[in-house]
Amino acid sequence: MRPRAPLDGLHHVTAITADIETNLDFYGRLLGLRLVWQGVNADDPQMRHIAYGDEYGTPGSIVTFFDMPGASRGQQGMGMVHRLLLRVADDEALDFWERRLGDAGVASERQAGSLVFADPEGLGIELVLDDGEDPPLIAAAGGVDTPAAIRGLHAVRAYTDDASRASPVVRGVLGMELPGEGRWLAEGEHRHGLVFYDRSPRGRGMMGAGTVHHVAFTIRDDSSDAWREHLAAAGLRPTPVLDRRMFKSIYFREPNGVLFEIADDGPGFARDGSIAELGTKVILPPWFEAQRAEIEAHLTPIPDPRAGWKTSKRG
């Protein structure tokens, strides 16, 4: 029997970058997401880890990156997420983003109800029309009026050679619904999110810059231990429940090889300060605090994506 707390949509998606400044400019300035956290990989204090999201760092809005300078460009393949889908309000918002991306030299392809493009390292992104079922998760951003702003995570698209392979896990174990072929819905009380499985154009891919490391789903109550027992009983070999300081996490792989995470929603990115301070200082897990001076000396300062925009004309 599954725990009482269902998967409540997507929590965050974590990818890899080899160029942190370009990444900040793209996600923090061009796309208008807020830098809500900067820290280190919980298992490797030499690796910077940053997160973008809405104004409050709300689960369902979060995109994070491991900073791996010098990493080779990855290649999406079987068992890997190849595209991140983000919500916008309407066709007028798509018009806005088509213009804004074009003015920045970013090629895009307009499709029925969506806009497809890639970040500077090749990670696929698609803006899709919000179905209005969830509250919008929006960040304030220079040059981006609220009606056009990105409204949170919608879905991920992953490659497989057999879309049915995931069914025993995503439906039988995780409790997702099947609203269409190769399309799985995680719907809880507050939010919903989707996983699409597309036939892979190639064999196994290669992890690197511009690829997704893992996809996280939200649970809304203190049921991490129950979920861990449930996943283990299903033979998925989950990790222990890991304290990530902002939330607790469990990791496991689904049958195609995509790394999934289940994360709770507390205490969140603002646990170490006010909402106004999100993203302004390096946050470390307690077990790394004794190494703070050494870690901060290794992390080159990163520019503030919001610098200069507060006095700019919105629109």
C-alpha positions in Angstrom: 0.0 0.0 0.0 1.3 3.5 -0.9 1.7 6.1 1.8 -1.3 8.4 2.3 0.6 11.4 0.9 0.5 11.3 -2.9 3.1 12.8 -5.2 2.0 16.4 -5.4 3.5 17.4 -8.8 7.1 18.2 -9.5 9.3 19.6 -6.8 12.4 20.5 -8.8 14.6 19.5 -11.7 18.4 19.4 -11.4 20.7 19.7 -14.3 24.4 20.3 -15.0 26.2 23.4 -16.1 29.9 24.0 -17.0 29.5 27.8 -17.3 27.9 29.3 -14.2 27.9 32.9 -15.4 26.2 32.2 -18.7 23.7 30.0 -16.8 22.9 32.9 -14.4 22.5 35.3 -17.3 20.1 32.9 -19.1 17.9 31.7 -16.3 18.2 34.6 -13.9 18.1 37.5 -16.3 16.7 36.3 -19.6 14.0 33.9 -18.3 13.4 36.0 -15.2 13.7 33.2 -12.6 14.9 34.2 -9.1 18.2 32.9 -7.8 16.8 31.5 -4.5 19.7 29.5 -3.2 23.4 29.0 -3.6 25.3 26.3 -1.8 27.3 23.1 -2.5 26.5 19.6 -3.5 25.5 17.8 -0.3 28.0 15.0 -1.1 30.8 17.1 -2.6 31.6 20.5 -1.0 33.9 21.4 -4.0 30.9 21.5 -6.3 28.7 24.6 -6.4 25.0 24.0 -6.4 22.5 26.8 -7.2 18.7 27.0 -7.5 16.2 29.3 -9.3 12.5 29.6 -8.7 9.7 31.9 -8.0 9.9 34.8 -5.5 9.6 32.5 -2.5 11.5 29.4 -3.7 8.3 27.4 -3.7 8.4 23.7 -4.6 7.0 23.3 -8.1 9.0 26.3 -9.4 12.6 25.1 -8.7 15.3 24.5 -11.3 18.7 23.7 -9.9 22.2 23.2 -11.4 25.4 21.5 -10.3 28.3 23.7 -11.4 31.0 21.6 -13.1 33.5 23.9 -14.7 35.3 22.2 -17.6 32.6 19.4 -18.0 32.1 18.2 -21.5 28.8 18.8 -23.3 26.5 15.9 -22.5 24.3 14.1 -24.9 20.7 13.1 -24.1 19.8 9.5 -24.8 17.8 6.6 -23.5 17.0 6.8 -19.8 17.6 10.6 -19.7 15.4 13.7 -19.5 15.9 15.7 -22.6 13.4 18.6 -22.2 12.0 20.7 -19.3 8.5 22.2 -19.8 7.6 25.4 -18.0 4.2 27.1 -17.8 3.1 30.5 -19.1 -0.3 32.1 -19.0 -1.5 32.4 -22.7 -0.6 33.0 -26.3 0.3 36.6 -25.6 2.9 35.3 -23.2 4.3 33.0 -25.9 4.4 36.0 -28.2 6.4 37.9 -25.6 8.9 35.1 -25.1 9.3 34.6 -28.8 10.3 38.2 -29.1 12.5 38.3 -26.0 14.4 35.2 -27.0 14.8 36.4 -30.6 16.2 39.8 -29.4 18.7 37.8 -27.3 19.8 35.7 -30.2 18.2 32.5 -28.9 16.5 30.5 -31.7 13.0 29.1 -30.9 10.3 27.2 -32.7 6.7 28.2 -32.2 4.3 25.2 -32.1 0.6 25.0 -31.3 0.4 26.2 -27.8 4.1 26.1 -27.0 7.5 27.6 -27.7 10.6 25.3 -27.9 14.2 26.4 -27.5 17.4 25.4 -25.7 19.6 26.9 -23.1 23.2 27.9 -24.0 24.5 24.3 -23.2 21.8 22.5 -25.2 19.2 21.6 -22.5 15.8 21.6 -24.2 13.1 23.9 -22.8 9.5 24.3 -23.8 7.1 27.0 -22.7 3.5 25.6 -22.6 0.1 27.1 -21.9 -0.9 26.9 -18.2 -4.1 24.8 -17.8 -5.0 27.0 -14.8 -5.3 24.1 -12.3 -2.5 25.2 -10.0 -1.6 28.6 -8.5 1.0 30.4 -10.6 4.5 30.5 -9.1 6.0 33.7 -10.4 9.3 35.7 -9.8 9.6 39.4 -10.2 12.0 40.2 -13.1 13.2 43.2 -14.9 11.7 43.5 -18.4 9.2 40.7 -17.7 5.7 41.9 -16.8 3.8 39.5 -14.5 1.2 38.4 -17.2 4.1 37.0 -19.3 6.2 35.5 -16.5 7.0 31.9 -16.2 4.5 30.3 -13.8 6.2 27.1 -12.6 7.2 23.6 -13.7 4.8 21.7 -15.9 6.6 18.5 -17.0 9.7 16.7 -18.2 10.2 14.7 -21.3 12.5 11.6 -21.1 13.8 9.2 -23.7 13.1 5.5 -23.7 13.0 2.6 -26.2 9.8 1.3 -24.6 7.3 3.8 -23.0 5.4 0.9 -21.3 8.5 -0.1 -19.3 7.9 2.6 -16.6 4.3 1.6 -16.0 4.8 -0.9 -13.1 6.7 1.8 -11.2 5.2 5.1 -12.1 1.6 3.8 -11.8 1.9 0.8 -9.6 4.4 2.1 -7.1 4.2 5.9 -7.4 0.5 6.1 -8.1 0.6 8.3 -11.2 -2.3 8.4 -13.6 -2.1 7.6 -17.4 -3.9 10.5 -19.2 -2.3 9.5 -22.6 0.2 7.1 -24.2 3.6 7.7 -22.8 2.3 10.4 -20.5 2.1 10.1 -16.7 0.5 12.5 -14.3 1.5 13.1 -10.7 -1.4 14.9 -9.1 -1.9 15.8 -5.5 -3.9 18.2 -3.5 -2.0 21.3 -4.4 -0.2 20.8 -7.7 0.2 18.4 -10.6 3.1 17.6 -12.9 3.7 15.3 -15.9 6.4 12.9 -17.2 6.4 12.2 -20.9 8.3 9.3 -22.4 9.5 9.8 -26.0 11.2 7.2 -28.2 14.9 7.8 -28.1 16.7 8.7 -31.4 19.8 7.0 -30.1 21.1 4.6 -27.5 22.3 5.5 -24.1 23.3 9.2 -23.7 26.2 10.7 -21.8 25.8 12.9 -18.7 27.5 16.3 -18.9 26.8 20.0 -19.3 23.3 20.6 -20.6 21.8 17.4 -19.3 19.4 16.7 -16.5 20.7 14.9 -13.5 17.5 14.0 -11.7 13.8 14.9 -11.4 12.1 15.4 -8.0 8.5 15.0 -7.0 6.8 16.7 -4.0 5.3 15.1 -0.9 3.4 17.4 1.4 3.5 15.8 4.8 6.0 14.0 7.0 5.8 10.7 5.2 9.4 10.3 3.9 10.1 7.3 6.0 6.8 5.6 4.8 7.7 6.4 1.2 11.2 4.9 1.7 9.8 1.7 3.1 7.3 1.5 0.2 9.9 2.0 -2.5 12.2 -0.6 -0.8 9.4 -3.1 -0.6 8.9 -2.6 -4.4 12.5 -3.5 -5.0 13.6 -0.1 -6.2 16.6 0.1 -3.9 16.0 3.7 -2.7 18.6 5.7 -0.8 18.1 6.3 2.9 16.1 9.4 3.7 18.6 12.2 3.2 18.5 15.6 5.0 19.2 18.2 2.4 18.7 21.1 4.9 15.9 22.7 2.9 14.0 19.4 2.6 14.4 15.6 3.0 15.0 13.5 -0.1 14.9 9.9 -1.3 16.5 8.9 -4.6 15.9 5.8 -6.9 15.9 4.9 -10.6 12.8 4.1 -12.5 13.0 1.1 -15.0 14.2 3.3 -17.9 17.1 4.6 -15.8 15.9 8.1 -15.1 16.9 9.2 -11.6 13.9 10.2 -9.5 13.8 11.9 -6.2 10.9 12.3 -3.7 11.3 15.5 -1.6 9.1 17.0 1.1 8.3 20.7 1.1 9.9 22.0 4.3 11.5 23.9 5.8 12.4 25.4 2.4 15.0 27.7 1.0 14.1 30.6 3.4 14.9 28.6 6.5 18.2 30.4 7.0 16.9 34.0 6.5 14.2 36.2 5.2 12.6 36.0 1.7 14.5 39.1 0.8 17.8 37.3 1.4 17.1 34.3 -0.8 20.1 33.5 -3.0 22.4 36.2 -1.5 24.7 34.0 0.6 26.2 30.6 0.5 24.2 28.1 2.5 26.0 25.0 3.7 24.8 21.8 5.3 25.7 21.6 9.0 28.3 18.9 8.3 30.2 21.3 6.1 30.1 24.4 8.3 33.5 23.7 9.8 34.9 23.9 6.3 33.1 27.2 5.4 36.3 29.4 5.0 37.9 26.8 2.7 34.7 26.2 0.7 34.0 29.9 0.2 37.6 30.5 -0.9 37.1 27.9 -3.6 33.8 29.3 -4.8 34.4 32.3 -7.1 31.8 35.0 -6.5 28.8 34.9 -8.8 27.1 38.0 -10.2 23.7 39.0 -9.1 21.2 38.4 -11.9 19.0 41.1 -10.5 21.7 43.8 -10.4 20.5 46.9 -12.3 17.0 45.7 -13.2 15.1 47.4 -10.4 15.2 50.7 -12.1 14.6 49.4 -15.6 11.3 49.9 -17.4 9.1 46.8 -17.0 7.4 45.6 -20.2 
